[in-house]
Amino acid sequence: MHILILGATGRTGERLLHEALADGYRVTILVRDRRKIGISSGKLTVVESPTLDADSLGMAVAGCDAVISTLNISRTSDFPWSPLRTPPTFLSDLLTRLLPICEAQHVRRLIVVTAWGANETRQDIPFWFRWLIDYSNIGVAYRDHERQEQLLTQSPLDWTIVRPVGLTNGHDQKQIIETIDNQPKPNLTISRTSVGRFLLNVVAAERYIRQAVTISEQ
């Protein structure tokens, strides 16, 4: 299988890229700066575009069987009030460009990572995190994740929305809790490596088509 990964230079996308290549996938990545990629593989194709414009997206999508996006709104640090590095509608703007390209090239499978707390899952998150979404720059990403999800649900593609809980940088993989409609209740953390493994499982097994799922670790 040939997959396109968007966001491969991010912390979650990097783990997904490593896992995909280790599993033998052919992988294309679309990046702003290829110098940030420290991997060399005969199964890896790098498309470079500082603007991630429609023409570059079309080149990257060509010949792929599925697209996985781990893109996020970037801030200058993990501090909740740190300034943004990306425009506040970066995710939804890119998805607006991507959806018709996937349709035109008959690439029906699209998996997008958003976040637990987006849309109807907002009522399920702890009150202190709802406060951060309302009053810090964390909320910018959440509002754009919600726009992403709305675009996906209106799309004819075979989409899946994956909403991880709080992300950790560990490499240990624990059993994943898969939550729909807050059942079973998720825990509060999951490693980026586990998210990468789950995304590949969703692609390979064709799971959660036209569904949204929250994932956490036991």
C-alpha positions in Angstrom: 0.0 0.0 0.0 1.1 3.5 -0.8 0.2 6.2 1.7 0.6 10.0 1.8 1.5 11.4 5.2 0.8 15.1 5.8 2.6 16.5 8.9 5.6 14.0 8.8 7.9 16.6 10.4 5.7 17.0 13.5 6.1 14.9 16.6 3.2 12.5 15.8 3.8 12.5 12.1 7.4 11.6 12.6 6.4 8.5 14.7 3.8 7.5 12.0 6.5 7.8 9.3 8.9 5.6 11.2 6.2 3.0 11.9 5.0 3.0 8.3 8.4 2.5 6.7 9.2 -0.2 9.3 6.0 -2.0 8.2 7.0 -1.9 4.5 4.6 0.8 3.3 5.5 2.9 0.3 5.3 6.5 1.7 5.1 9.9 0.2 5.4 12.9 2.4 4.7 16.6 1.6 6.9 18.9 3.6 7.9 22.6 3.6 11.6 21.8 4.1 13.1 18.4 3.2 16.1 19.2 5.4 13.9 18.4 8.4 13.6 14.7 7.3 16.4 12.6 8.7 15.3 9.4 7.1 16.5 7.8 3.8 14.6 4.9 2.3 13.9 3.5 -1.1 10.3 3.4 -0.1 10.1 7.1 0.8 9.2 9.9 -1.7 9.6 13.5 -0.5 7.6 16.3 -2.1 8.8 19.8 -1.0 6.6 22.8 -1.0 7.0 25.9 1.3 3.3 26.8 0.8 1.7 23.3 0.5 -0.2 24.7 -2.5 -2.8 22.8 -4.6 -0.3 21.8 -7.3 2.1 20.3 -4.7 -0.8 18.5 -3.0 -1.8 17.1 -6.4 1.7 15.8 -7.0 1.8 14.2 -3.5 -1.6 12.5 -3.7 -0.9 11.0 -7.2 -0.6 7.2 -7.0 -1.5 6.9 -3.3 -4.1 4.6 -1.9 -4.7 6.6 1.3 -3.9 9.9 2.9 -3.2 10.4 6.6 -2.9 13.9 8.1 -1.4 14.5 11.5 -1.1 18.3 10.8 -1.8 20.7 13.6 -1.8 24.4 14.4 1.8 25.2 15.5 2.8 27.4 18.4 6.2 28.7 19.3 6.2 26.5 22.4 4.0 24.1 24.4 3.0 27.0 26.7 -0.8 27.4 26.1 -0.5 31.2 25.5 2.5 31.1 23.2 2.1 32.8 19.8 1.0 30.9 16.7 3.4 29.9 14.0 0.7 28.9 11.5 -2.4 30.8 10.5 -5.5 30.1 12.6 -7.3 28.4 9.7 -4.3 26.5 8.4 -5.8 23.0 8.9 -9.2 23.7 7.3 -7.7 25.8 4.5 -5.4 22.9 3.5 -8.3 20.4 3.8 -10.4 22.6 1.5 -7.6 22.3 -1.1 -7.1 18.6 -0.5 -10.6 17.2 -0.7 -11.3 18.0 -4.4 -7.8 16.7 -5.3 -8.5 13.4 -3.6 -11.9 13.1 -5.4 -10.4 14.0 -8.8 -7.6 11.4 -8.3 -10.0 8.7 -6.9 -8.1 8.5 -3.6 -11.1 7.8 -1.4 -9.4 6.9 1.9 -8.6 9.9 4.1 -7.7 9.7 7.8 -7.4 13.0 9.8 -6.1 13.3 13.3 -7.9 16.0 15.3 -8.3 16.0 19.1 -10.5 14.7 22.0 -12.6 17.7 22.9 -13.6 18.7 19.4 -17.2 19.1 18.5 -19.5 16.7 20.5 -16.6 15.3 22.6 -16.1 18.8 24.2 -18.6 17.8 26.9 -16.4 14.8 27.8 -13.2 16.5 28.6 -12.2 17.8 32.1 -13.5 21.3 33.0 -10.0 22.7 33.4 -9.2 21.7 29.8 -12.4 23.3 28.5 -11.2 26.5 30.3 -7.8 26.3 28.4 -9.6 25.9 25.1 -11.8 28.9 25.8 -9.0 31.2 27.1 -5.7 30.2 25.6 -4.2 29.7 22.2 -4.9 26.0 22.5 -8.4 26.9 21.5 -7.3 28.1 18.1 -6.3 24.6 17.1 -9.5 23.1 18.5 -11.7 25.6 16.6 -9.8 24.7 13.4 -10.1 20.9 14.1 -13.8 21.4 14.4 -13.8 23.1 11.0 -11.8 20.2 9.6 -14.3 17.7 11.0 -17.2 19.6 9.5 -15.6 19.5 6.1 -14.9 15.8 6.3 -18.4 14.9 7.4 -19.7 16.7 4.3 -17.3 14.9 2.0 -18.2 11.8 -0.1 -14.8 10.3 0.7 -14.2 7.3 3.0 -12.9 9.5 5.9 -12.0 8.6 9.5 -11.6 11.2 12.3 -9.1 10.1 15.0 -9.2 12.0 18.2 -6.3 11.2 20.5 -6.4 12.4 24.1 -3.3 14.1 25.7 -0.2 13.1 23.7 3.0 11.9 25.3 6.4 11.4 23.7 7.1 7.9 25.1 7.7 5.0 22.7 6.0 2.3 24.8 2.9 0.9 23.3 0.1 -0.1 25.7 -3.4 -1.4 24.9 -5.5 1.2 23.2 -9.0 2.2 24.4 -11.2 3.0 21.5 -14.1 5.2 22.5 -17.3 6.2 20.6 -20.0 8.3 22.3 -17.8 8.4 25.4 -18.1 4.6 25.9 -15.9 3.3 27.3 -14.6 6.4 29.0 -11.1 7.3 27.7 -8.1 7.8 29.9 -6.2 11.1 29.7 -3.0 10.1 27.7 -1.7 8.2 24.8 1.8 8.0 23.3 2.5 9.4 19.8 3.9 6.0 18.8 0.6 4.3 19.8 -1.3 6.9 17.7 0.9 6.0 14.7 0.3 2.3 15.2 -3.4 2.9 15.4 -3.5 5.0 12.3 -1.8 2.3 10.3 -4.2 -0.3 11.7 -7.2 1.8 10.6 -5.8 2.0 7.1 -4.9 -1.7 6.8 -8.1 -3.0 8.3 -10.4 -0.4 6.8 -11.8 0.5 10.2 -14.0 3.4 11.3 -15.0 4.4 7.8 -17.1 7.6 8.0 -16.8 7.6 11.8 -15.0 9.5 14.5 -13.2 7.6 17.3 -11.4 8.8 20.4 -8.3 6.9 21.4 -6.4 6.6 24.7 -4.1 4.1 26.5 -4.8 1.8 29.4 
